[in-house]
């Protein structure tokens, strides 16, 4: 399918701005560039939004809690932002979290995990696991149902959500009821057809060079490339994992590995919905102020959450 008209307009504007590619920058420069990009659209009101910090053995973990209107206890989505484990924070994912909370009727708790290269793997998944376990342990105080906890995120955040689901299964706690995986990175082997087709330059937002840069900053050792908590595609088994909704984008180098992960989940007995959104690129889910396709995808994700962990 041809590029969505709105998506092409976004890509053309980004190309005209001629910003440097992430892989040509230092991590601090990349973070400043990402933070400076405008987030078009109004922040949708939510019944309650609260910033807090979760204690952990490695220092406090910032979170943002979005509580929708409704009667508790709520189902809850523990959400992890994207950014290649190197950039990003809870502020940059504020718009989709608000929309997800309102449309799903579930609480959304966005987690600001430690970033690489200052904190290499496994810092990020351990932070995300700690935050999810904290939600489970404090469910009564949060007015959420501990048996209706989902994990989710975009890109690197989706990878972390998949890792937390694996960690919770392997460690036998906490209970995870659902996974929302939005264009996850699942392996460092950047050899799929979609990588060849869309990762040659930065027009489609994410290039192979960017992915190599992200993985290089994130992983401390070569053996981490086969660790399933870093690369979920390398898990020996995906059995006994929670049901999943996997979202991919047609013009995304991560498309094929995300779809392969969804197929494998299904083959190993995990109830899985896979949906590809045509005409859009990596990152589209976070652009509801610019793209109707983003609003549709957020609505679909919210409905999946409502069906899985709603009241």
HULINZI-V108739 format. One record per backbone hydrogen bond with DSSP energy under -0.5 kcal/mol. NH is the residue of the N-H (numbers start at 0). CO is the residue of the C=O. E is the energy in kcal/mol with one decimal. If there is no record, write none. Layout:
nh:NH co:CO e:E
nh:NH co:CO e:E
This chain:
nh:3 co:278 e:-2.6
nh:7 co:3 e:-2.9
nh:8 co:4 e:-1.9
nh:9 co:5 e:-1.9
nh:10 co:6 e:-2.6
nh:11 co:7 e:-2.8
nh:12 co:8 e:-2.0
nh:13 co:9 e:-2.3
nh:14 co:10 e:-2.5
nh:15 co:11 e:-2.3
nh:16 co:12 e:-1.6
nh:17 co:13 e:-0.8
nh:17 co:14 e:-0.7
nh:18 co:13 e:-0.7
nh:23 co:20 e:-1.8
nh:24 co:21 e:-2.1
nh:29 co:25 e:-2.6
nh:30 co:26 e:-2.3
nh:31 co:27 e:-2.2
nh:32 co:28 e:-2.3
nh:33 co:29 e:-2.6
nh:34 co:30 e:-2.5
nh:35 co:31 e:-1.6
nh:36 co:32 e:-0.7
nh:36 co:33 e:-0.8
nh:39 co:37 e:-0.6
nh:43 co:41 e:-0.7
nh:47 co:66 e:-1.5
nh:49 co:64 e:-2.2
nh:51 co:62 e:-2.2
nh:53 co:60 e:-2.9
nh:58 co:55 e:-1.6
nh:60 co:53 e:-2.8
nh:61 co:59 e:-0.6
nh:61 co:111 e:-0.6
nh:62 co:51 e:-2.7
nh:63 co:109 e:-2.1
nh:64 co:49 e:-3.3
nh:65 co:63 e:-0.5
nh:65 co:107 e:-3.3
nh:66 co:47 e:-3.0
nh:66 co:64 e:-0.6
nh:67 co:65 e:-0.6
nh:71 co:69 e:-0.6
nh:73 co:142 e:-2.5
nh:75 co:147 e:-2.5
nh:76 co:106 e:-2.9
nh:77 co:75 e:-0.6
nh:77 co:149 e:-3.1
nh:78 co:76 e:-0.7
nh:78 co:108 e:-2.7
nh:79 co:151 e:-2.3
nh:80 co:110 e:-0.7
nh:85 co:82 e:-1.8
nh:86 co:82 e:-2.6
nh:92 co:88 e:-0.6
nh:92 co:89 e:-0.5
nh:93 co:90 e:-1.3
nh:96 co:92 e:-1.5
nh:97 co:93 e:-2.1
nh:98 co:94 e:-2.2
nh:99 co:95 e:-2.7
nh:100 co:96 e:-2.3
nh:101 co:97 e:-2.3
nh:102 co:98 e:-2.6
nh:103 co:99 e:-2.3
nh:104 co:100 e:-1.7
nh:106 co:74 e:-2.4
nh:107 co:65 e:-2.1
nh:108 co:76 e:-2.9
nh:109 co:63 e:-2.8
nh:109 co:107 e:-0.6
nh:110 co:78 e:-2.5
nh:111 co:61 e:-2.7
nh:112 co:110 e:-0.9
nh:115 co:84 e:-3.2
nh:118 co:114 e:-1.6
nh:120 co:217 e:-3.0
nh:122 co:119 e:-2.4
nh:125 co:121 e:-2.2
nh:126 co:122 e:-2.4
nh:127 co:123 e:-2.4
nh:128 co:124 e:-2.6
nh:129 co:125 e:-2.7
nh:130 co:126 e:-2.5
nh:131 co:127 e:-2.1
nh:132 co:128 e:-2.8
nh:133 co:129 e:-2.3
nh:134 co:130 e:-2.1
nh:135 co:131 e:-2.1
nh:136 co:132 e:-2.8
nh:137 co:133 e:-2.0
nh:138 co:135 e:-1.1
nh:141 co:137 e:-2.1
nh:142 co:138 e:-0.9
nh:142 co:139 e:-0.7
nh:143 co:138 e:-2.4
nh:144 co:73 e:-2.6
nh:145 co:143 e:-0.6
nh:147 co:144 e:-2.2
nh:149 co:75 e:-3.1
nh:150 co:177 e:-2.2
nh:151 co:77 e:-2.2
nh:152 co:179 e:-1.7
nh:153 co:79 e:-1.1
nh:154 co:181 e:-2.9
nh:156 co:153 e:-2.7
nh:158 co:154 e:-2.2
nh:159 co:155 e:-2.1
nh:160 co:156 e:-2.1
nh:161 co:157 e:-2.6
nh:162 co:158 e:-2.1
nh:163 co:159 e:-2.6
nh:164 co:160 e:-2.2
nh:165 co:161 e:-1.9
nh:166 co:162 e:-3.0
nh:167 co:163 e:-2.9
nh:168 co:164 e:-1.9
nh:169 co:165 e:-2.7
nh:170 co:166 e:-2.9
nh:171 co:167 e:-0.8
nh:172 co:167 e:-1.0
nh:176 co:148 e:-3.5
nh:177 co:148 e:-0.9
nh:178 co:242 e:-2.0
nh:179 co:150 e:-2.5
nh:180 co:178 e:-0.6
nh:180 co:244 e:-2.4
nh:181 co:152 e:-2.2
nh:181 co:179 e:-0.7
nh:182 co:180 e:-0.7
nh:182 co:246 e:-3.7
nh:184 co:154 e:-0.7
nh:185 co:183 e:-0.6
nh:189 co:187 e:-1.4
nh:190 co:188 e:-1.9
nh:195 co:191 e:-1.9
nh:196 co:192 e:-2.3
nh:197 co:193 e:-2.5
nh:198 co:194 e:-1.7
nh:204 co:201 e:-1.7
nh:205 co:203 e:-1.6
nh:207 co:198 e:-3.1
nh:208 co:198 e:-0.5
nh:210 co:206 e:-2.2
nh:211 co:207 e:-2.6
nh:212 co:208 e:-2.0
nh:213 co:209 e:-2.9
nh:214 co:210 e:-2.8
nh:215 co:211 e:-2.2
nh:216 co:212 e:-1.9
nh:217 co:213 e:-2.1
nh:218 co:214 e:-2.5
nh:223 co:220 e:-1.4
nh:224 co:221 e:-1.7
nh:225 co:222 e:-1.4
nh:226 co:223 e:-1.5
nh:227 co:225 e:-0.6
nh:229 co:226 e:-1.7
nh:230 co:226 e:-3.2
nh:232 co:185 e:-1.8
nh:233 co:230 e:-2.5
nh:234 co:231 e:-2.0
nh:240 co:237 e:-0.8
nh:242 co:176 e:-0.5
nh:243 co:270 e:-2.3
nh:244 co:178 e:-2.4
nh:245 co:272 e:-3.2
nh:246 co:180 e:-2.7
nh:246 co:244 e:-0.5
nh:247 co:274 e:-2.1
nh:249 co:276 e:-2.3
nh:250 co:279 e:-2.8
nh:251 co:248 e:-1.0
nh:251 co:249 e:-0.5
nh:254 co:251 e:-2.0
nh:257 co:253 e:-2.1
nh:258 co:254 e:-2.4
nh:259 co:255 e:-2.4
nh:260 co:256 e:-1.8
nh:261 co:257 e:-1.9
nh:262 co:258 e:-2.4
nh:263 co:259 e:-2.3
nh:264 co:260 e:-2.5
nh:265 co:261 e:-2.2
nh:266 co:262 e:-2.6
nh:267 co:263 e:-1.8
nh:268 co:265 e:-1.7
nh:269 co:264 e:-2.7
nh:270 co:268 e:-0.5
nh:272 co:243 e:-2.6
nh:274 co:245 e:-2.5
nh:276 co:247 e:-2.6
nh:277 co:275 e:-0.7
nh:279 co:276 e:-0.8
nh:281 co:203 e:-0.5
nh:281 co:250 e:-0.7
nh:283 co:280 e:-1.7
nh:285 co:282 e:-1.2
nh:286 co:283 e:-2.1
nh:289 co:286 e:-1.9
nh:290 co:286 e:-2.6
nh:294 co:290 e:-1.4
nh:295 co:291 e:-2.3
nh:296 co:292 e:-2.4
nh:297 co:293 e:-2.7
nh:298 co:294 e:-2.3
nh:299 co:295 e:-2.5
nh:300 co:296 e:-2.6
nh:301 co:297 e:-2.6
nh:302 co:298 e:-2.2
nh:303 co:299 e:-2.3
nh:304 co:300 e:-2.3
nh:305 co:301 e:-2.7
nh:306 co:302 e:-2.5
nh:307 co:303 e:-2.0
nh:308 co:304 e:-3.4
nh:309 co:304 e:-0.8
nh:309 co:305 e:-1.1
